[in-house]
C-alpha cells in the first residue's frame, strides 16, 4: 500500500501538553478503528504550528475520511515516492565499487 505524509496546520501544536497529545492520539486511533484495516498511522512529528503525519493507506480518500472522522485537518497529502537515508549513499557507493570491480575482472 502507498505511504503518505500529511501536513496538518495546527497553530500552537508545539505547546500541546503530553495529555493533549495523548488525547489526540486516542481520537485518531478511534477514527482508524472505525475506518478499518486499509489505513495505518505510522507516526507524527509535532512542530510549533504544524503536525506532519506518516500513514500507510490504500488511497488518499481514506486519509481524508480519517481527517473528517478525527476532526484533524489534512491540509496537504503527499504520496511518498521514495525513502532515502544514510544507507542510500552507502548502497550507491557499494554498487558503484562492485561494478568497477566487475569491469576490471576483480569480481
MIMAR-557815 format. One record per atom (N, C-alpha, C, CB): residue in three letters; x, y, z. Coordinates in pm, whole numbers, plus 32768, in hexadecimal, padded with zeros to 4 digits. Glycine has a CB too. Example, Ala and Ser with C-alpha at 12.3 -4.5 7.8 and 13.67 -1.06 7.14 Angstrom:
2
ALA85277DC7830C;ALA84CE7E3E830C;ALA85287EB6830C;ALA846B7E418389;SER85057F1F82C4;SER85577F9682CA;SER850A80038313;SER85807FC4823C;
//
This chain:
107
UNK80547F898000;UNK800080008000;UNK8058807C8000;UNK7FA18001807A;UNK802880E77FC6;UNK807681637FC3;UNK8089819E804E;UNK803281C87F69;UNK80F481EB8059;UNK8112823580D4;UNK80FB82C980B6;UNK81A7821A8106;UNK80C583108119;UNK80A6839E8109;UNK80DF83F0817C;UNK800F83B380FE;UNK8100846E815D;UNK812084D181C3;UNK80AF853781C0;UNK81AE851581A9;UNK8075854E8234;UNK800685AC823F;UNK80358626828D;UNK7F8A856A8284;UNK801C869A8254;UNK803E87188296;UNK7FBF875082D4;UNK807E877F8232;UNK7FC587678356;UNK7F51879B839E;UNK7F74882283DC;UNK7F228737840C;UNK7F2F888B83B3;UNK7F42890E83F1;UNK7EF7890F8475;UNK7F1189818393;UNK7F44891484E2;UNK7F0989128568;UNK7F52897985BD;UNK7F12888385A9;UNK7F2B89FA85B2;UNK7F6D8A6385FF;UNK7F788A3F8692;UNK7F228AE785EF;UNK7FF08A5086C8;UNK80088A328754;UNK802489A08773;UNK7F948A5E87A3;UNK8030894D870C;UNK804588BD8722;UNK80BF88A28779;UNK80558876869C;UNK812888F08769;UNK81A288DA87B6;UNK819288F4884B;UNK820E89318780;UNK812889388871;UNK8111895588FF;UNK80AF88F3893F;UNK80DB89E3890D;UNK8082888F88F4;UNK8026882D892C;UNK806C87DD899A;UNK7FF087CF88BD;UNK802287BE8A01;UNK805987718A71;UNK805A86DC8A4C;UNK800687888AF3;UNK80A5868C8A96;UNK80A085FB8A7F;UNK801285C38A89;UNK80FA85B48AE3;UNK7FC285F88AE5;UNK7F3685CB8AEF;UNK7EE585F18A73;UNK7EF486078B6B;UNK7EFD866B8A3F;UNK7EBB869689C4;UNK7EE086398951;UNK7EE1872989A1;UNK7F60861A8945;UNK7F8F85C388D9;UNK7F56853788E7;UNK802885BD88D7;UNK7F4D85068961;UNK7F1384818977;UNK7E7F8480894E;UNK7F2184588A0B;UNK7E3A84EB896F;UNK7DAD84F5894A;UNK7D9B84F688B2;UNK7D6F85748988;UNK7DF28540886F;UNK7DEF854487DD;UNK7E0984B987A4;UNK7E5685AA87A7;UNK7E6B847387DC;UNK7E8C83ED87AC;UNK7E17838D87BE;UNK7F0783B787F5;UNK7DD38395882F;UNK7D5F833F8848;UNK7CF2835B87E1;UNK7D28835488D7;UNK7CD883DB87C9;UNK7C7184028768;UNK7C9483CF86DC;UNK7C5F849B8767;UNK7D1383DA86B8;UNK7D4183AA8637;UNK7D318313862B;UNK7DD383D18620;UNK7D5782CA8693;UNK7D4B82388692;UNK7CBA820B8688;UNK7D8B81FC8710;UNK7C60825286C9;UNK7BD1823086BF;UNK7BA0823E8630;UNK7B7D828A871E;UNK7BCA82A985EE;UNK7BA282BD8562;UNK7BDB824E850A;UNK7BD283478530;UNK7C5882288524;UNK7C9681BC84D7;UNK7C49813884E9;UNK7D2981A98501;UNK7C21811B8564;UNK7BD580A1857F;UNK7B5080A18534;UNK7BBC80918615;UNK7B148117852B;UNK7A94812284E4;UNK7AA5810A844F;UNK7A5681AC84FD;UNK7B15813A8417;UNK7B2C812C8387;UNK7B4E809D8361;UNK7B9B818B8359;UNK7BA5805D83AF;UNK7BCA7FD3838F;UNK7C5D7FC38371;UNK7B7B7FA3831A;UNK7C817F4F833E;UNK7D0E7F288330;UNK7D557F5F82B5;UNK7D167E96832E;UNK7D117FAC8264;UNK7D507FE081E9;UNK7D9C80628200;UNK7CE67FF6817F;UNK7DAD808A827E;UNK7DF8810282A0;UNK7E4280E98324;UNK7D99817F82AC;UNK7EBC811B8329;UNK7F0F810983A2;UNK7F5B818A83BD;UNK7F7280918392;UNK7F5681B68439;UNK7FA4822A8465;UNK802C81F88490;UNK7F5C827984DA;UNK8096822E8456;UNK811E82048476;UNK8157825A84E6;UNK8178820C83FA;UNK815982DE84D2;UNK818C833B8536;UNK816C83C9850D;UNK8225832A8549;UNK817C8425856B;UNK816784B3854F;UNK81D78504858E;UNK80DD84E38582;UNK81F58574854F;UNK825C85D1857E;UNK82188656859C;UNK82CF85E18515;UNK822586848616;UNK81E487008642;UNK82498771863D;UNK81A886F086D2;UNK822887DC85F4;UNK827A885485F0;UNK822B88C48634;UNK82A3887B855C;UNK825E893C862F;UNK821C89AB8674;UNK818A89BC864B;UNK82678A2C8658;UNK816F89BB85CA;UNK80E789D6859A;UNK80B289718535;UNK80E38A5D855D;UNK80F889008526;UNK80CC889A84C8;UNK80E988118501;UNK811188AA843F;UNK809F87B184CD;UNK80BA872484EB;UNK80C886DE8465;UNK804786E38544;UNK813386938458;UNK814D864383E0;UNK813B85B18406;UNK81DC865F83A6;UNK80DE856F83C4;UNK80BF84E583E6;UNK80DF848A8371;UNK802C84D7840E;UNK810E84128391;UNK812C83AD832C;UNK80C3833F833A;UNK81BF8373833E;UNK8082832082CB;UNK801B82B982C6;UNK8037825A8252;UNK7F8E82F782B8;UNK800B81E08262;UNK8006818081F5;UNK7F72816A81DC;UNK805380F88217;UNK7F48817D815F;UNK7EB981738142;UNK7EA3814780B2;UNK7E7381F9815C;UNK7E31810B809D;UNK7E0D80DF8016;UNK7E0981547FB4;UNK7D8680978018;UNK7DD581C67FE2;UNK7DCC823A7F8B;UNK7DB882B97FDF;UNK7D58822A7F25;UNK7DBE832B7F9C;UNK7DB083AC7FE1;UNK7D2483C08019;UNK7DD1841D7F81;UNK7CC1837F7FDF;UNK7C38838D8010;UNK7C2F836080A3;UNK7BD7833A7FB9;UNK7C7882F680C5;UNK7C7682C7814F;UNK7CB9832B81AD;UNK7CBB82408159;UNK7D208370817C;UNK7D6283D781CC;UNK7CFD844781E9;UNK7DE184108183;UNK7CB4846E8182;UNK7C5084D88194;UNK7BDF84AC81F2;UNK7C158502810C;UNK7BB7842D81E7;UNK7B4E83F9823F;UNK7B7F83FB82D1;UNK7B2783698215;UNK7BFB83D682E5;UNK7C3483D9836C;UNK7C35846983A1;UNK7CC4839F836D;UNK7C5C84C7834E;UNK7C5E85548378;UNK7BD1858183A1;UNK7C9485AF8306;UNK7B7085598354;UNK7AE5857F8372;UNK7AB7854183F7;UNK7A8785538300;UNK7ACC84BF8405;UNK7A9D8479847D;UNK7AE684A584FC;UNK7AAE83E3846B;UNK7B6884C184EF;UNK7BB684E78565;UNK7BAA857B8586;UNK7C4884C4854F;UNK7B8585CB8522;UNK7B7B865B8536;UNK7C0086A38527;UNK7B43867685BD;UNK7C65865C84F6;UNK7CE9869A84E1;UNK7CFB86B8844D;UNK7D5B863D8515;UNK7D2E872D842C;UNK7D3A8754839F;UNK7D9F86FC8354;UNK7D6487E68395;UNK7D8886EE82D5;UNK7DEA86B2827A;UNK7DFB8719820C;UNK7DBB86218241;UNK7E4887828229;UNK7E5487F481CE;UNK7E9E87D2814E;UNK7E9A88668213;UNK7EFB87768156;UNK7F43874880DF;UNK7F6386B580F3;UNK7FC5879C80C4;UNK7F5186678089;UNK7F6E85D8808C;UNK7FD085BC801B;UNK7EEB8581807E;UNK804285828040;UNK80AB85657FDE;UNK80C984D07FDD;UNK812B85B77FFC;UNK80C184917F69;UNK80E884057F60;UNK818183FC7F5F;UNK80AC83C17EE0;UNK81B783A47FB0;UNK824883917FB7;UNK8271833E7F3D;UNK8272834A803D;UNK82CE83717EF0;UNK82FE832C7E78;UNK837D82DD7E92;UNK831783917E09;UNK83CB83087EF4;UNK844782C17F18;UNK846E82EB7FA5;UNK84BA82E07EB3;UNK84BB82967FE4;UNK84EF82B38069;UNK858782AA8060;UNK84B6825280D7;UNK85CB83118090;UNK865D830F8090;UNK868E8328811E;UNK86968378802E;UNK870482F6813A;UNK8745830B81BA;UNK87DB82F581A3;UNK870C82AA8229;UNK882E82FA820A;UNK88BE82E981F5;UNK88E2826581B0;UNK890582F18278;UNK889281FD81C5;UNK88B2817D8184;UNK88A2818680EC;UNK8859810E81BB;UNK885281E480BC;UNK884281F7802C;UNK88C7821B7FEC;UNK87DA8264800E;UNK89118274802C;UNK8994829C7FF8;UNK89F682287FFE;UNK89CC83148048;UNK89F381DC806C;UNK8A4D81698079;UNK8A308101800E;UNK8A42812A8105;UNK89B380E57FF7;UNK898C80837F92;UNK89B880AF7F07;UNK88F5806C7F95;UNK89A581307EE8;UNK89CE81627E64;UNK8A6581567E54;UNK89A381F57E52;UNK8AB081777EBB;UNK8B41816D7EB3;UNK8B6C80DB7EA4;UNK8B8281AA7F30;UNK8B2E80827EF0;UNK8B507FF47EE9;UNK8B327FBC7E5E;UNK8B047FA67F54;UNK8ABF7FE17E25;UNK8A997FB27DA0;UNK8AFE7FE37D38;UNK8A0C7FE27D7B;UNK8B2580637D42;UNK8B8680997CE3;UNK8C0D80527CEF;UNK8B9781327CF9;UNK8C3B803C7D69;UNK8CBB7FF67D7E;UNK8CB37F677D49;UNK8CE07FF57E13;UNK8C427F247D5E;UNK8C317E9C7D2B;UNK8C347E9B7C93;UNK8BAD7E607D5F;UNK8BF07EFB7C54;UNK8BEE7F017BC2;UNK8C787F1C7B89;UNK8B8C7F6E7B92;UNK8CC57F737BCA;UNK8D4E7F8F7B9D;UNK8DA27F117BAB;UNK8D8D80057BEF;UNK8D927EC97C19;UNK8DDD7E4D7C2D;UNK8DB97DE67BC4;UNK8DC57E167CBA;UNK8D3B7DDA7BA1;UNK8D0F7D7A7B39;UNK8D4E7D9E7AB3;UNK8C757D797B2D;UNK8D4C7E207A92;UNK8D847E4C7A12;UNK8E1B7E307A0A;UNK8D697EE279FE;UNK8E607E377A7B;UNK8EF17E207A79;UNK8F147D8C7A8D;UNK8F367E747AE6;UNK8EAD7D397A96;UNK8EC67CAA7AA2;UNK8EE97C7C7B2E;UNK8F347C837A47;UNK8EDE7CD27B91;UNK8F007CAF7C1B;UNK8E907C5A7C57;UNK8F187D2F7C71;UNK8E187C707C2D;UNK8DA27C317C68;UNK8D797BB97C1B;UNK8D2F7C917C71;
//
